Each structure stands twice: as structure tokens, then as C-alpha cells.
Amino acid sequence: MKDILPLEKTLGLGFNNKNLLRQAMVHRSYLNENPSFELDHNERLEFLGDAVLEMAVTEHLYTNFPNPEGELTNWRAALVNANNLASVARTLEIEDYLYLSRGESKDKNTKARNYILANAMEALIGAIYLDQGYQIVKEFIERHILAKLAYIIEHKLYLDSKTKFQEATQEKIGLTPTYRVIRERGPDHNKEFVVGVYIGDELVAEGLGTSKQEAETAAAEAGLKAKGWE
């Protein structure tokens, strides 16, 4: 079993049940290789933590901001999405305490690792809630997740890349960008799409994804970088 005392110190929390904290770090893949491990994987804690996180964030936004529902919904989505939660998890050095299979341990800076970290973050929130109660987990969420709200609002990170690229294109050029599939590859069950984002007839950038929507989003992100509109 890993020594989780340093993680407790980083979190600023002393767990009554240390195994709740450990279990929050257990990915399903670890149990596939270690079926006799004494703890279960973290998916039930993740399920609980997801609900607790959404409640705490929603309560904070509702109480402190008189903005319309649509804006609050977008802000909440930006706060609780996988990329933001993975970023918080890395700041808290949670990655060092994950129980992963040998294969998962090797794949570090990948989309899959981001999801593992985000899920572990939700599981951690579930564990804190069970061990410490709602008020303590709410304070934890305010300290580590809601603290990012001002930055998200200032840099409009609550807008998806396609919306940001469209707004920038209309503001700076007076045109609306369009998206076209340039090519597809792979079998139907594992297809990849390459989509181009165009301003008029100009191909600004391309994006790759396992769906057209994902490829369009990637193209918009690349377009923002290509135009220096980030």
C-alpha cells in the first residue's frame, strides 16, 4: 500500500478512513493485474464525487452571481470538465498516488491520462465528502476548483473553441467560418476524421477526431493558434 500521508498534507486534510483516500486513487486497470488487491476501484466514489462537485459549484454560482442561467451553465461546465479537473489533479500531485496497470502507467501526457486524473479528482471529492462531510468538501472545492473561475471568465475559457473562433472571425474579418471534412480513415467502428476550418476559401487549419464534432473542435483550436486569436 502506498504511503498517502504526503498526499494528505498536500490536500490539507487528515482522513479518518485512510483507505477511502487510497481507494479514490485506484483505477480499474490496476485490479485487472492485481485481482487480490484489498480495495475496490474508484468508480463508485467518482459517481458520488461528480454529484457533490456539481452541487457545490452550482450552489456557489447561484449564490454569488446574478447572471442568466445560460452563462452560469457555461461557467459550471468549464469548471467541472475533464481538462480543468485533470489540471487541478496535477497541481495537487495526485498522479503520483494513482494505482494503475503497467500499461496505463506508461501513457502519461495523453487524453486517456487526463480522463483518469479527472475521474480520480471526482473520486477524491467523493471520498472527502464521505469522510469529512459536505462543508469540508465544499471548502476544498472552493479552494482548488472554484478559485479558477476568475481566470476562466477573464479568458473566456467557458466558450468552446468553435464559438471562440466564430466570434473572433466575425469580429475581425466580418465572415463566418465553415467546416469541411477533408478525409476519413479507418474502419466504421474506429473511424477518424480530418476536418478543415475555412474562412471564405482560405483553409486556416485542420483538426483530427474520432467524430466530426471532435475534429471540428480540434480544427477551431488549431485555427485560433494559427491566427493568433487565442
Summary of the structure (lengths in Angstrom):
residues: 230
radius of gyration: 20.4
end to end distance: 43.7
largest distance: 62.4
contacts: 691
relative contact order: 0.12
helix: 63%
strand: 11%
